[in-house]
């Protein structure tokens, strides 16, 4: 019973992790990335509030949760 619940939670975390990685913009986006890079340096005050920064935090958190759940499920 516990194993089934943890497996479902891990599946949901896996989907959130995949979507958060796919929604992030690439670091080398060609010309638009160069223009965006200039805008980031000019408007750098709100860099921590940008969507990419929030997605990076979500990605880190869900990756840690995914790894912990994987270890727990391996031990069970």
trRosetta pair geometry for C-beta under 8 A, 3 or more apart (Angstrom, degrees):
i j d omega theta_ij theta_ji phi_ij phi_ji
1 4 5.9 -53 -151 31 27 110
1 5 6.7 24 153 -14 61 106
2 5 5.8 -55 -150 37 34 111
2 6 6.2 30 154 -15 67 108
2 76 7.0 -135 101 -140 109 153
3 6 5.9 -57 -145 41 30 108
3 7 6.2 34 154 -23 64 108
3 73 6.8 102 -143 -133 82 84
3 76 5.3 -172 -92 127 99 138
4 7 5.6 -53 -146 34 29 113
4 8 6.5 29 155 -18 63 104
5 8 5.9 -55 -151 35 31 109
5 9 6.4 29 151 -16 64 107
6 9 5.5 -52 -145 39 35 113
6 10 6.1 37 154 -21 66 105
6 69 6.1 177 -176 -157 97 98
6 72 6.4 -121 -160 107 148 119
6 73 5.6 -178 124 -80 128 97
6 76 7.3 116 48 24 154 155
7 10 5.6 -52 -145 36 30 112
7 11 6.5 36 152 -22 62 103
7 73 6.7 101 -78 -118 73 137
8 11 5.6 -50 -151 32 32 114
8 12 6.7 32 151 -17 63 103
9 12 5.8 -54 -151 36 33 110
9 13 6.3 32 152 -17 67 107
9 69 6.5 -148 103 -127 104 144
10 13 5.6 -52 -144 39 34 112
10 14 6.2 41 153 -26 65 105
10 66 6.7 100 -148 -133 80 67
10 69 4.4 -180 -92 136 100 140
10 70 7.0 116 -137 -66 134 63
10 73 6.6 -26 -44 -35 156 145
11 14 5.5 -50 -147 32 30 116
11 15 6.6 30 154 -17 62 103
12 15 5.8 -54 -152 35 32 110
12 16 6.5 30 152 -16 65 106
13 16 5.7 -55 -147 39 33 111
13 17 6.1 37 153 -22 66 107
13 62 5.5 174 -168 -159 85 92
13 65 5.2 -132 -142 108 143 116
13 66 5.0 -176 130 -79 123 82
13 69 6.4 139 41 14 155 153
14 17 5.7 -54 -147 36 29 113
14 18 6.4 29 155 -18 63 106
14 66 6.2 106 -79 -120 65 122
15 18 5.8 -53 -146 36 31 111
15 19 6.3 25 157 -14 65 108
16 19 5.9 -58 -145 41 29 107
16 20 6.1 27 158 -19 65 109
16 58 7.3 -111 161 167 104 110
16 62 5.1 -147 104 -121 108 150
17 20 6.0 -57 -143 37 26 108
17 21 6.5 23 158 -16 62 107
17 59 6.7 92 -144 -137 69 63
17 62 4.2 -164 -79 125 85 126
17 63 6.1 114 -130 -71 124 63
17 66 5.7 -5 -47 -44 154 145
18 21 6.0 -60 -152 37 28 107
18 22 6.3 20 155 -14 65 112
19 22 5.7 -59 -141 41 32 108
19 23 6.1 28 161 -19 67 110
20 23 6.0 -54 -140 37 28 108
20 24 7.1 40 156 -33 58 99
20 55 5.3 171 -167 -162 86 85
20 58 4.6 -144 -129 106 146 114
20 59 4.6 -168 123 -74 124 78
20 62 6.3 140 22 28 147 144
21 24 6.1 -49 -160 15 34 114
21 59 5.9 100 -72 -118 72 122
23 55 5.8 -143 92 -124 105 143
24 52 5.8 86 -142 -134 83 83
24 55 4.9 -179 -80 119 89 141
24 56 7.0 85 -109 -66 133 71
24 59 7.2 -13 -43 -46 136 143
25 29 6.2 -25 171 -62 103 141
25 33 7.8 170 152 -102 116 92
25 36 7.6 -89 134 151 155 170
25 52 5.9 -63 28 -89 96 123
26 29 4.9 138 72 -71 97 83
26 33 7.0 -64 92 -87 86 133
27 33 7.3 77 151 -153 30 138
28 33 5.9 150 -163 97 26 173
29 32 5.1 -64 125 80 113 92
29 33 3.1 141 51 -55 83 107
29 36 6.8 25 57 25 133 136
30 33 5.7 113 47 13 38 103
30 34 7.4 -72 129 -6 37 94
31 34 5.5 -50 -151 31 38 112
31 35 6.6 33 153 -14 68 102
32 35 5.7 -52 -148 39 36 109
32 36 6.1 38 152 -20 66 108
33 36 5.5 -53 -141 41 32 113
33 37 6.2 39 154 -26 64 103
34 37 5.6 -49 -148 31 30 114
34 38 6.8 31 152 -17 61 101
35 38 5.8 -52 -153 34 34 110
35 39 6.5 33 149 -17 65 106
36 39 5.5 -54 -148 39 35 112
36 40 6.3 40 151 -25 66 102
37 40 5.5 -48 -147 30 33 114
37 41 6.7 26 156 -14 63 101
38 41 6.0 -57 -152 37 33 105
38 42 6.3 24 153 -13 67 111
39 42 5.7 -60 -143 43 32 107
39 43 5.7 -11 171 23 72 110
40 43 6.8 -68 -124 62 20 77
40 44 6.1 61 160 -88 58 77
40 47 6.4 73 -163 -106 91 106
41 44 5.7 -4 -147 -51 27 117
43 46 6.6 -24 154 35 94 95
44 47 5.1 -7 -162 -39 62 120
46 49 4.5 -56 -172 47 86 114
46 50 6.5 113 128 -52 84 77
47 50 5.9 -31 -159 -9 37 117
47 53 6.6 114 150 -54 61 140
48 53 5.4 -175 -153 167 35 165
49 53 6.8 45 30 57 8 137
49 54 7.8 15 -168 -44 35 104
50 53 4.7 98 59 4 81 102
50 54 7.2 -150 96 -2 45 86
51 54 5.8 -57 -151 39 35 109
51 55 6.1 34 152 -19 68 107
52 55 5.6 -54 -143 40 33 111
52 56 6.3 38 154 -25 65 103
53 56 5.6 -49 -149 31 31 114
53 57 6.7 31 152 -17 62 102
54 57 5.7 -53 -153 35 35 111
54 58 6.4 35 150 -18 66 105
55 58 5.5 -52 -145 38 36 112
55 59 6.1 41 153 -24 66 105
56 59 5.6 -51 -146 35 31 115
56 60 6.5 32 154 -19 63 104
57 60 5.8 -53 -148 35 32 110
57 61 6.3 27 156 -15 65 108
58 61 5.9 -58 -146 40 30 108
58 62 6.1 20 161 -11 67 111
59 62 6.2 -60 -141 43 25 102
59 63 6.1 28 159 -23 63 110
60 63 5.8 -58 -146 34 26 112
60 64 6.6 24 157 -17 62 106
61 64 6.0 -57 -153 35 30 109
61 65 6.4 26 152 -15 65 108
62 65 5.5 -52 -143 40 37 112
62 66 6.0 43 155 -25 67 106
63 66 5.6 -52 -145 35 30 114
63 67 6.5 29 156 -18 63 105
64 67 5.9 -55 -149 36 30 109
64 68 6.4 27 155 -16 64 108
65 68 5.9 -58 -147 39 30 109
65 69 6.1 28 157 -17 66 109
66 69 5.9 -57 -145 39 27 109
66 70 6.3 31 154 -23 63 107
67 70 5.6 -53 -149 33 30 114
67 71 6.6 29 154 -16 64 103
68 71 5.8 -55 -152 36 33 109
68 72 6.3 31 152 -17 66 107
69 72 5.6 -54 -144 38 34 112
69 73 6.1 31 158 -16 67 107
70 73 5.9 -56 -144 40 28 107
70 74 6.3 32 154 -23 63 106
71 74 5.6 -54 -148 33 31 114
71 75 6.5 27 155 -17 65 105
72 75 5.9 -58 -151 36 31 108
72 76 6.4 24 153 -14 66 106
73 76 5.7 -54 -141 39 35 106
